[in-house]
Amino acid sequence: MDGDGVHRGTVKCAAWIRRRNEVYALLAKSAHRSSPPVLQISSYDPNSLSLSPKGEYVCEDGDPICIAVHPSGDEIVCSMRNDSRQQYGLIEFSDVETGIKFVTKDFPVLQGVGLQKCLSFSTDGSKFASGGEDGHLRIFEWPSLNILLDEPRAHKSFRDMDFSLGSEVLVSTSTDGHARIWNATDGVPLQSLTRVADEKLECCRFSKDGTKPFLYCTAQHGGKVLIVVWDVSTWNRLGHKSLSRKPISTFSISHDGKYLALGSHDGDIGIVDVKKMDLIQWAKRVFLGTQISCLEFCPTERVILSASNGWEVTVTKLNIRDWKEWQIYLLLLGLFLASGVLFYAFFKNSDSFWNFPVRTIQHHRPSMGSFPGDSQSVDEL
């Protein structure tokens, strides 16, 4: 993005918003000179990979720190900070014909609870979770905001969190390297993830393809950056693979679960093929040596939205060619027609059984033997 929009300022965090057939980018921008901090909605052009500002909401309570977008695209929860004061807002977003509109609503459940480092909606939108700097975990029903889990000592301090595809389980990681699994429906802890000696778990994401119930975590161990995999059905550790020596600051998974994205502390972005667990693309210095603060796959295109403190947001295209459904059907039709042509050519030009000339069947006259009713044989004549 070139930054020549409604408002200039560094992007603290960003997210995609999908509403029906439209895709928007939500940018949380800090105050810039005389301009106040804002939440900016931008339309996305897949042809030019550009973002065009369409509307903004002024954050009167301070710079936005963290945002979470409801899967419906209708609601946004924003964490804002002004000096030592922390405020939270629930904002309804609509893209009516007259333009972008924001409507603020009271959100008392997080007021006065301190800095929340992680905010997340469940996949089906029925739950909302927050993880604090003080290690306090809260899980709410949505939109009733009835409390499902209130655990003040979940972690030393939150690092990351993610809901499973079925929205029943939550995984969370701590700044001290621990990771825990929570039953989000019943509001009870399940277990802690196993670690090897001196291993520090950092970012976490559940698989999204619906067929492989896996959990992926980034980890640091012995100067190496690992991706560790667990089987969600048993919580057994399946293995790990080292893909980079650069520390990872953020982690994301595509909506179809086929690819992982790694954001490094020095501004690089790596793309991992989940099936092969191989690094297939590495974009160096996307933000010229600064830490990537957020990274998110587009819900409709093979592109990634990324942001870093001190820079504008960037849209990066993946060097991946996917077969679309209509292309697969077209290929199958072409193979069927080609096989028909080959069979016809073989039929016309080969000396097969079907091309043998048809012989005329000749009927023989009966021999001069004895006939019924004749008493004389041939020898007697």
C-alpha positions in Angstrom: 0.0 0.0 0.0 1.4 3.4 -0.9 0.0 5.2 2.1 -1.6 8.1 0.2 -5.0 7.5 1.7 -7.3 9.1 4.2 -4.8 8.8 7.1 -1.1 8.4 7.4 0.4 6.5 10.3 2.1 3.3 11.2 0.0 0.2 11.1 -0.1 -1.6 14.5 -2.1 -4.6 13.3 -4.3 -5.6 10.3 -6.9 -8.2 9.4 -9.1 -9.2 6.4 -12.8 -8.8 6.5 -15.0 -10.9 4.2 -18.6 -9.8 3.7 -20.5 -11.7 1.0 -18.6 -11.3 -2.2 -16.5 -8.4 -1.0 -13.1 -8.5 0.8 -11.8 -5.6 2.8 -8.6 -4.9 4.8 -8.9 -3.6 8.3 -5.9 -1.5 9.3 -5.3 -0.3 12.9 -3.2 2.9 12.7 -1.5 4.8 15.4 -1.6 8.6 15.8 0.5 10.5 13.3 1.5 14.1 14.0 -1.8 15.9 14.2 -3.9 13.0 13.0 -5.7 10.8 15.6 -5.4 7.0 15.7 -7.9 5.3 13.5 -9.3 2.0 12.3 -9.3 2.2 8.5 -11.3 0.1 6.1 -9.8 -0.4 2.6 -11.1 -2.2 -0.4 -8.8 -4.8 -2.1 -8.0 -5.0 -5.8 -6.7 -8.5 -6.6 -5.3 -7.4 -10.0 -3.0 -4.7 -8.7 -2.7 -6.0 -5.1 -3.6 -2.5 -3.9 -5.7 -1.3 -1.0 -7.9 1.8 -1.4 -9.2 3.5 1.8 -13.0 3.6 2.0 -13.7 4.8 5.5 -12.3 5.1 9.0 -13.2 5.2 12.6 -11.4 7.5 15.0 -10.1 5.8 18.1 -10.7 8.5 20.7 -9.4 6.3 23.6 -5.9 5.8 22.3 -3.8 3.9 19.8 -5.2 0.5 18.7 -3.1 -2.3 20.0 -5.0 -5.5 19.1 -8.0 -6.3 17.0 -10.3 -9.3 16.4 -12.9 -9.5 13.6 -16.0 -11.7 13.9 -16.2 -14.4 11.1 -19.4 -12.7 9.8 -17.5 -9.5 9.3 -20.1 -7.5 11.1 -18.3 -6.8 14.4 -14.8 -5.7 15.5 -13.3 -5.8 19.0 -10.5 -3.4 19.4 -8.0 -2.9 22.2 -6.8 0.7 22.6 -4.2 2.2 24.8 -3.5 5.8 25.9 -0.5 6.2 28.2 -1.3 3.7 31.0 -5.0 3.5 30.4 -6.5 0.6 28.5 -9.9 0.7 26.8 -11.8 -1.8 24.6 -14.4 -1.1 22.0 -17.0 -3.2 20.2 -17.6 -1.7 16.7 -20.3 -2.8 14.3 -19.2 -2.4 10.7 -21.5 -2.2 7.7 -20.9 -1.6 4.0 -24.2 -0.1 2.9 -24.8 1.5 -0.5 -24.1 5.0 0.9 -20.7 3.9 2.1 -18.8 2.5 5.1 -20.4 2.9 8.5 -19.2 2.2 12.0 -21.4 2.0 15.1 -19.8 1.8 18.6 -21.4 -0.3 21.4 -20.6 -0.7 25.1 -18.2 -3.5 25.8 -17.9 -3.6 29.6 -16.5 -7.1 30.1 -13.0 -6.1 29.4 -13.0 -2.5 30.8 -10.4 -2.1 33.6 -8.8 -5.6 33.2 -5.5 -4.3 31.9 -3.6 -4.9 28.6 -5.0 -7.8 26.6 -2.3 -9.1 24.2 -4.5 -11.7 22.4 -8.1 -11.3 21.2 -9.7 -14.1 19.1 -13.1 -15.2 17.8 -13.9 -18.9 17.4 -14.3 -20.2 13.9 -18.1 -20.4 14.1 -18.3 -17.0 15.8 -20.0 -18.5 18.9 -17.1 -17.7 21.3 -14.7 -14.9 22.1 -11.4 -15.2 24.0 -8.9 -12.7 25.5 -5.5 -13.3 26.9 -3.9 -10.7 29.1 -0.4 -9.4 29.7 -0.9 -10.7 33.3 -1.7 -14.2 32.1 -5.4 -14.0 32.7 -7.6 -16.0 30.2 -11.2 -15.3 29.6 -13.6 -17.1 27.2 -17.1 -15.7 26.6 -20.2 -16.9 24.7 -21.0 -14.6 21.8 -22.9 -12.4 21.6 -24.4 -12.9 25.1 -20.9 -12.4 26.7 -21.7 -15.0 29.3 -18.5 -16.2 30.9 -17.4 -19.7 30.0 -13.9 -19.7 31.5 -12.2 -17.2 33.8 -8.7 -18.4 34.7 -6.4 -15.7 36.2 -3.3 -17.9 36.2 -3.5 -19.5 32.8 0.1 -18.2 31.9 2.8 -16.0 33.1 1.9 -13.7 30.1 0.1 -14.5 26.9 2.1 -14.9 23.6 -0.5 -16.4 21.2 -3.9 -18.3 21.0 -6.1 -20.0 18.4 -9.4 -21.8 18.3 -9.8 -25.2 16.6 -11.8 -25.6 13.4 -14.8 -26.9 15.4 -14.5 -24.1 17.9 -14.5 -26.6 20.9 -10.8 -26.3 21.8 -8.5 -23.3 22.4 -4.7 -23.5 22.5 -2.6 -20.7 24.1 1.1 -20.1 24.5 3.0 -18.2 27.1 6.0 -15.9 26.9 7.9 -18.4 29.0 7.5 -21.1 26.3 4.6 -23.2 27.8 1.5 -24.1 25.9 -1.9 -25.2 27.2 -5.1 -26.8 25.8 -8.5 -25.6 27.0 -12.0 -27.0 26.5 -13.7 -23.8 25.3 -17.2 -25.3 25.5 -17.0 -26.6 29.1 -14.6 -24.0 30.3 -12.0 -26.3 31.7 -8.3 -26.9 31.1 -7.4 -30.1 29.3 -3.6 -30.4 29.4 -0.2 -28.9 28.7 1.7 -29.7 25.5 4.8 -31.8 25.9 8.1 -30.1 25.3 11.7 -31.3 25.1 14.4 -29.8 27.2 15.2 -26.1 26.6 12.4 -25.9 24.0 10.3 -22.8 23.9 6.8 -22.9 22.2 5.8 -19.6 20.7 3.1 -19.2 18.0 0.2 -21.7 17.5 -2.3 -22.6 14.8 -4.8 -25.4 14.3 -5.2 -27.2 11.0 -8.1 -25.8 8.8 -8.7 -28.4 6.1 -11.2 -30.4 8.1 -9.5 -33.8 7.4 -6.2 -33.6 9.4 -6.7 -32.7 13.1 -3.3 -31.3 13.7 -1.9 -28.5 15.8 1.2 -26.6 14.6 3.4 -24.6 16.9 6.6 -22.6 16.2 9.4 -23.3 18.7 12.9 -22.3 19.4 15.4 -25.0 20.4 19.2 -24.8 20.4 19.3 -21.8 18.1 17.0 -23.5 15.5 13.4 -22.5 14.6 11.1 -25.5 14.5 7.6 -26.3 13.5 6.2 -28.9 15.9 3.1 -31.0 15.1 0.6 -32.6 17.5 -2.3 -35.0 16.7 -5.4 -33.2 18.1 -7.3 -36.5 18.6 -4.7 -37.9 21.1 -2.4 -34.8 21.8 0.6 -37.0 20.9 3.6 -35.2 19.6 4.1 -36.4 16.0 7.4 -34.7 15.2 9.1 -31.5 14.2 11.1 -29.9 11.4 13.6 -27.1 11.2 12.9 -24.6 8.5 14.8 -21.5 9.5 17.3 -20.1 11.9 15.6 -16.7 12.1 13.3 -16.2 15.2 9.6 -16.1 14.3 7.5 -13.2 15.5 4.1 -14.2 14.0 2.4 -17.3 12.4 -0.6 -17.9 10.2 -2.4 -20.7 8.3 -4.3 -20.4 5.0 -8.1 -20.8 5.1 -7.9 -24.2 3.3 -5.1 -25.4 5.6 -2.6 -26.0 2.7 0.0 -23.4 3.6 1.6 -21.8 6.7 3.2 -18.4 6.8 6.1 -17.4 9.0 6.9 -13.8 9.9 10.4 -13.2 11.2 11.9 -10.6 13.6 13.9 -9.0 10.8 11.0 -8.5 8.3 11.2 -11.7 6.2 8.1 -13.8 5.2 8.3 -17.5 4.6 5.6 -19.8 3.1 5.5 -23.5 4.0 3.7 -26.3 2.1 1.9 -28.2 4.8 1.7 -31.5 2.9 5.4 -31.7 2.3 6.4 -29.5 5.3 8.9 -27.7 3.0 9.7 -24.0 2.7 8.5 -23.1 -0.8 8.9 -19.3 -0.8 10.9 -16.8 1.2 10.5 -13.1 0.8 13.4 -11.2 2.3 13.2 -7.8 4.0 9.6 -7.1 3.3 9.9 -4.5 6.0 13.6 -3.8 5.8 14.8 -5.4 9.0 11.8 -4.6 11.4 9.7 -7.2 13.2 6.5 -8.4 11.5 3.7 -7.8 13.9 0.8 -9.5 12.1 0.4 -11.8 9.2 -2.9 -13.1 7.7 -3.9 -15.0 4.6 -6.6 -13.5 2.3 -9.8 -15.6 2.4 -10.2 -15.5 -1.4 -6.7 -15.1 -3.0 -3.2 -16.5 -2.5 -1.9 -13.3 -1.0 -0.9 -12.3 2.6 -1.6 -9.1 4.5 1.3 -8.2 6.8 2.2 -5.2 9.0 5.2 -4.0 11.0 5.5 -1.3 13.6 6.9 1.8 11.9 5.7 0.8 8.4 2.6 0.7 6.2 0.8 -2.5 5.5 2.1 -4.8 2.7 0.2 -7.2 0.4 2.5 -10.1 -0.8 1.5 -12.5 -3.6 2.3 -16.1 -3.1 4.2 -17.9 -6.0 1.7 -20.7 -6.0 -0.5 -22.0 -8.8 -3.6 -23.8 -7.7 -5.8 -25.9 -9.9 -9.3 -24.5 -9.9 -12.3 -26.8 -10.1 -13.3 -25.8 -13.6 -9.8 -26.3 -14.8 -9.8 -29.9 -13.4 -13.1 -30.6 -15.2 -11.8 -29.1 -18.4 -8.7 -31.3 -18.2 -10.8 -34.4 -17.7 -13.0 -33.5 -20.7 -9.9 -33.0 -22.8 -8.5 -36.4 -21.8 -11.9 -38.0 -22.6 -12.1 -36.5 -26.1 -8.4 -37.3 -26.8 -9.0 -41.0 -25.9 -12.1 -41.1 -28.1 -10.1 -39.7 -31.1 -7.3 -42.3 -30.5 -9.7 -45.2 -30.3 -11.4 -44.1 -33.6 -8.0 -43.8 -35.3 -7.0 -47.3 -34.1 -10.3 -48.7 -35.2 -10.0 -47.4 -38.7 -6.4 -48.3 -39.3 -5.7 -51.5 -37.5 -6.0 -55.1 -38.9 -8.2 -56.3 -36.1 -10.7 -59.0 -35.9 -13.5 -56.5 -36.8 -11.8 -55.7 -40.1 -11.6 -59.3 -41.4 -13.7 -59.8 -44.7 -16.9 -61.6 -44.1 -16.9 -65.0 -46.0 -20.0 -66.3 -47.8 -21.4 -69.4 -46.2 -22.1 -72.2 -48.8 -24.8 -74.8 -48.2 -23.9 -78.4 -49.2 -26.3 -80.7 -50.9 -27.1 -83.9 -49.0 -25.0 -87.0 -49.9 -26.4 -89.9 -51.8 -27.0 -92.1 -48.8 -30.0 -94.0 -47.9 -33.2 -92.1 -47.3 -35.9 -93.0 -45.0 -38.2 -95.4 -46.6 -35.6 -96.8 -49.0 -34.9 -100.5 -48.4 -31.9 -100.8 -50.7 -28.4 -99.6 -49.6 -25.7 -98.3 -51.9 -23.9 -101.7 -52.1 -27.0 -103.4 -53.4 -27.2 -101.2 -56.5 
